[in-house]
Amino acid sequence: MTGPEGNPKGRILYAVTGWEPANWLNEFARAAPDRAVVTAPDGPPDPSVRYAAVWKHPPGILSSLPNLQVIFSVGAGVDHIFLDPDLPDVPIVRIVADDLTARMSEYVVWQVLDHLRHGRLFREQQAKHIWAEPNQPSAADITVGIMGLGVLGTDAAHKLRHLGFNVTGWSRTPKQVDGVTCHAGNAQLDAFLGASDIVVVLLPLTQDTKGLVNRDMLMKMKPVTPLGGPVLINAGRGGLQVEADILAALDREEGKRGALMAASLDVFETEPLPRESPLWRHPRVTITPHAAASSDPRHLVPQIVRQIEDFEAGRPLQNLVDRDTGY
């Protein structure tokens, strides 16, 4: 535990799997020096814990807190919270931070530009000492389709538009984004896929989106693009994709419907990605270790503390999760 003993203010539980807690606890100590933070319940249920900051928390830990009032996700997604079968019926808040949004847009722009400018080919040529310039389309020749037009998708769309790309978008419900041709719902998914040269997946993981990036979806993408074939970028959630179908699409003959030219994957069905996964070895796959938009406690902890203070002052919580939709 860090923070003063006997603190009259509601304590915060920090329950995170897979991350080093020291930096987070230090930031909580700086942002809320008069509020205690516990890293795990020890002994009987702690009635002084009112708030929980979580990422892949141990199932059942939240239901053991009799006075829990708010759950905060310390990452961009909230699907991990709903894996807890004993999830208490209290408000869930998702993090929306400028830093996290900027990091995601940086990743999307990086990968889109890498595919546009034949980065993979040039790296292969460098390794073989080959001096050859391929035909390079311009940004204006390419339509980037973004699946998911929330805060992250909208910001990425604006960044890509600024670079000269044509941008189209798809979301579950109708959205309007300046400069973006928007599609919505299952009825318009085929039109979206048919218009996109590069598809960027930034959807939340819900029962409706689980396994959405599968053979059926890949078959609806454009067989031929200015890049040679379609490109897939997934920085949303690993559960959105069927990796066997992505591999099959990558190995399909170029120009055939359902073939992928390349894929950039930041998220996977199983994380860490197993060493034996064929994705590691595929020459047209770029792998990053779920690092597209890493959570930075320097930016996220002050936001959590500010929300807690607003809540205790009677002001409404921001960025609440809808339990019915799962995001």
C-alpha positions in Angstrom: 0.0 0.0 0.0 1.1 3.6 -0.6 -0.4 6.7 0.9 -1.3 7.7 4.5 -2.7 5.3 7.0 -6.2 6.1 8.3 -7.0 8.2 5.2 -10.6 9.3 5.4 -10.9 9.6 1.7 -11.9 6.6 -0.4 -9.0 4.3 -1.2 -8.1 3.2 -4.7 -7.4 -0.4 -5.7 -4.7 -0.7 -8.4 -5.4 -4.2 -9.9 -3.3 -4.8 -13.0 -1.9 -7.9 -14.6 1.3 -7.8 -16.7 2.5 -4.3 -15.9 5.1 -3.1 -13.5 3.2 -1.2 -10.8 6.0 1.1 -9.5 5.5 4.0 -12.0 1.7 3.9 -11.6 1.9 4.0 -7.8 4.4 6.8 -7.9 2.1 8.8 -10.1 -0.9 8.2 -7.8 1.2 9.4 -4.9 2.0 12.6 -6.8 -1.5 13.2 -8.1 -3.3 12.2 -4.9 -0.9 12.4 -1.9 -3.8 12.4 0.6 -5.4 9.3 -0.8 -4.2 5.7 -0.2 -3.7 3.2 -3.0 -3.7 -0.6 -2.4 -2.3 -3.1 -4.8 -4.1 -6.1 -3.6 -6.6 -6.8 -0.8 -4.9 -8.5 2.1 -7.1 -10.0 4.9 -10.8 -9.3 5.0 -12.7 -7.2 2.4 -11.6 -3.6 2.7 -14.6 -1.3 3.1 -12.4 1.8 2.6 -11.7 1.0 -1.1 -14.2 3.1 -3.2 -12.4 3.1 -6.6 -10.6 0.5 -8.7 -8.0 1.2 -11.5 -7.8 -2.0 -13.4 -6.3 -3.9 -16.4 -7.0 -7.6 -16.7 -7.7 -7.7 -13.0 -8.0 -11.1 -11.2 -11.6 -12.2 -11.5 -13.6 -11.8 -8.3 -11.3 -9.2 -6.7 -13.8 -6.4 -7.4 -16.8 -8.2 -6.0 -14.9 -8.5 -2.7 -15.0 -4.8 -2.2 -18.3 -3.9 -0.4 -18.2 -0.2 -1.0 -16.7 0.0 -4.5 -18.3 2.9 -6.4 -16.4 3.3 -9.7 -14.2 1.1 -11.9 -11.6 2.8 -14.2 -9.9 1.0 -17.1 -6.3 2.1 -17.3 -6.1 1.1 -21.0 -8.0 2.1 -24.1 -10.2 -1.0 -24.1 -12.7 -2.3 -21.6 -13.4 -5.8 -22.9 -11.0 -7.2 -20.2 -13.3 -5.9 -17.5 -16.3 -7.9 -18.8 -14.3 -11.2 -18.5 -15.0 -11.1 -14.7 -18.1 -13.2 -14.1 -18.6 -11.5 -10.7 -18.3 -7.9 -12.0 -20.1 -5.5 -9.6 -22.9 -3.3 -10.9 -21.1 0.0 -10.6 -20.1 2.6 -13.2 -17.2 1.7 -15.5 -15.1 4.5 -16.9 -12.9 4.2 -20.0 -9.8 6.3 -20.5 -9.8 9.0 -23.2 -6.5 10.8 -23.0 -4.9 13.1 -25.6 -1.6 11.2 -25.2 -3.1 7.8 -25.8 -5.0 9.1 -28.8 -1.9 10.7 -30.3 0.1 7.5 -29.8 -2.5 5.5 -31.7 -2.6 8.0 -34.6 1.2 7.9 -34.7 1.0 4.1 -35.1 -1.7 4.2 -37.8 0.1 6.9 -39.8 3.4 5.0 -39.5 2.0 1.8 -40.8 0.0 3.4 -43.6 3.0 5.3 -44.8 5.3 2.2 -44.5 2.9 0.4 -46.8 2.5 3.4 -49.2 6.3 3.9 -49.5 7.2 0.2 -49.8 9.1 0.1 -46.5 9.1 -3.7 -46.3 10.4 -4.0 -49.9 13.2 -1.5 -49.2 14.3 -3.3 -46.1 14.5 -6.5 -48.1 16.5 -4.8 -50.8 18.9 -3.3 -48.3 19.5 -6.7 -46.7 20.4 -8.0 -50.2 22.3 -4.9 -51.3 19.8 -4.3 -54.2 19.4 -0.8 -55.6 16.0 -0.6 -57.4 13.2 1.9 -57.2 9.7 0.5 -57.5 6.6 2.4 -58.7 5.3 4.4 -55.8 1.7 5.7 -55.7 0.9 8.9 -53.9 -1.3 9.3 -50.8 -4.0 10.8 -53.1 -4.1 7.5 -54.9 -5.0 5.5 -51.8 -8.2 5.2 -49.8 -7.7 4.2 -46.2 -10.7 2.7 -44.5 -11.0 3.0 -40.7 -13.2 0.5 -38.9 -14.3 2.3 -35.7 -15.0 6.0 -35.7 -14.7 6.7 -32.0 -12.1 9.1 -30.5 -9.1 7.0 -31.8 -10.5 6.4 -35.3 -11.6 10.0 -35.8 -8.2 11.4 -34.8 -6.4 8.9 -37.1 -8.7 9.8 -39.9 -7.9 13.5 -39.5 -4.2 12.9 -39.5 -4.4 10.8 -42.7 -6.6 13.4 -44.4 -3.9 16.0 -43.6 -1.4 13.8 -45.4 -3.5 13.7 -48.5 -5.1 10.2 -48.2 -8.7 9.6 -49.1 -10.4 8.3 -46.0 -13.6 6.3 -45.5 -14.9 5.0 -42.3 -17.3 2.4 -40.8 -19.0 2.2 -37.5 -21.8 0.3 -35.9 -24.0 3.3 -35.7 -24.1 6.4 -38.1 -21.3 8.9 -37.5 -20.3 12.1 -39.3 -16.6 13.0 -39.6 -15.4 16.0 -41.6 -13.7 14.9 -44.8 -14.5 11.2 -44.3 -17.0 9.2 -46.2 -18.9 7.4 -43.5 -20.6 4.0 -43.6 -22.6 2.4 -40.8 -24.1 -0.9 -39.8 -23.9 -4.3 -41.5 -25.8 -3.1 -44.5 -23.0 -0.7 -45.5 -20.0 -2.9 -44.5 -19.5 -4.4 -48.0 -19.5 -0.9 -49.6 -16.9 0.2 -47.1 -14.6 -2.8 -47.7 -15.0 -2.4 -51.5 -13.8 1.2 -51.3 -10.8 0.7 -49.1 -7.2 0.0 -50.3 -5.9 -0.2 -46.7 -8.3 -1.3 -43.9 -7.4 -0.1 -40.4 -9.2 -1.8 -37.5 -9.8 0.2 -34.4 -13.0 -1.3 -33.2 -13.8 -2.3 -29.6 -14.1 -6.0 -28.8 -17.7 -6.9 -28.2 -19.9 -9.9 -28.8 -20.9 -8.4 -32.1 -17.3 -7.7 -33.3 -15.6 -10.8 -32.0 -13.9 -12.6 -35.0 -15.2 -10.0 -37.4 -11.9 -9.9 -39.4 -12.3 -13.3 -40.9 -12.4 -15.0 -44.3 -15.8 -13.6 -45.1 -14.7 -10.1 -44.5 -11.4 -10.5 -46.3 -13.2 -11.9 -49.3 -15.0 -8.6 -49.6 -11.9 -6.4 -49.7 -10.7 -5.1 -53.1 -8.6 -7.7 -54.9 -6.5 -5.1 -56.7 -5.3 -1.7 -55.3 -2.6 0.8 -56.3 -0.4 -1.0 -53.8 -0.9 -4.3 -55.7 -3.5 -5.7 -53.2 -5.3 -4.8 -50.0 -3.5 -4.2 -46.7 -4.9 -4.9 -43.2 -3.8 -3.0 -40.1 -5.3 -4.1 -36.7 -4.5 -2.0 -33.7 -7.8 -2.6 -32.0 -8.2 -6.0 -30.2 -6.8 -9.4 -31.0 -10.2 -11.0 -30.5 -11.4 -9.1 -33.5 -9.3 -11.2 -35.9 -9.2 -14.9 -37.0 -5.4 -15.3 -37.5 -5.7 -18.5 -39.5 -7.9 -16.7 -42.0 -5.4 -13.8 -42.2 -2.6 -16.2 -42.9 -4.6 -17.9 -45.6 -5.4 -14.5 -47.2 -1.7 -13.6 -47.2 -0.8 -16.8 -48.9 -3.6 -16.5 -51.5 -2.5 -15.7 -55.1 -2.0 -12.0 -55.7 -5.0 -10.4 -57.5 -7.4 -13.1 -56.3 -10.4 -12.0 -54.2 -9.6 -12.6 -50.6 -5.9 -12.1 -51.0 -4.0 -9.8 -48.7 -0.9 -7.9 -49.9 0.3 -7.4 -46.4 -0.7 -7.0 -42.7 0.4 -4.9 -39.8 -0.7 -6.5 -36.5 -0.3 -5.0 -33.1 -2.9 -7.2 -31.3 -3.4 -11.0 -31.3 -5.8 -13.8 -30.3 -3.3 -14.9 -27.6 -0.8 -12.4 -26.0 2.1 -12.6 -25.9 2.0 -14.0 -29.4 3.2 -17.6 -29.0 6.7 -18.2 -30.4 5.5 -21.0 -32.6 2.9 -18.7 -34.4 3.5 -18.6 -38.2 2.8 -14.9 -38.1 6.3 -14.3 -36.7 7.9 -15.8 -39.8 5.6 -14.5 -42.5 7.5 -12.1 -44.8 4.5 -9.8 -45.3 3.5 -9.4 -41.7 4.7 -6.6 -39.5 4.3 -7.5 -35.8 4.4 -5.1 -32.8 3.8 -6.3 -29.2 0.5 -4.5 -28.4 2.4 -1.3 -28.3 0.5 1.0 -30.7 -0.9 3.1 -27.8 0.7 2.2 -24.6 -0.8 3.6 -21.4 1.4 6.2 -19.8 0.7 6.8 -16.1 2.0 10.3 -16.2 -1.0 11.2 -18.4 -3.7 8.7 -17.3 -3.4 8.9 -13.5 -4.1 12.6 -13.2 -7.2 12.0 -15.3 -8.4 9.2 -13.0 -7.8 11.3 -9.9 -9.6 14.3 -11.5 -12.6 12.1 -12.2 -12.7 10.8 -8.7 -12.6 14.4 -7.3 -15.4 15.4 -9.6 -17.5 12.4 -8.6 -17.0 13.1 -5.0 -18.1 16.7 -5.6 -21.3 15.6 -7.2 -20.3 16.2 -10.8 -21.0 13.5 -13.5 -18.4 10.9 -14.6 -17.1 11.3 -18.1 -16.5 8.6 -20.7 -18.9 6.0 -19.1 -19.1 2.6 -20.6 -22.4 1.3 -21.9 -22.7 -2.2 -20.5 -25.3 -3.1 -23.2 -22.9 -2.3 -26.1 -19.7 -3.2 -24.2 -17.9 0.1 -24.9 
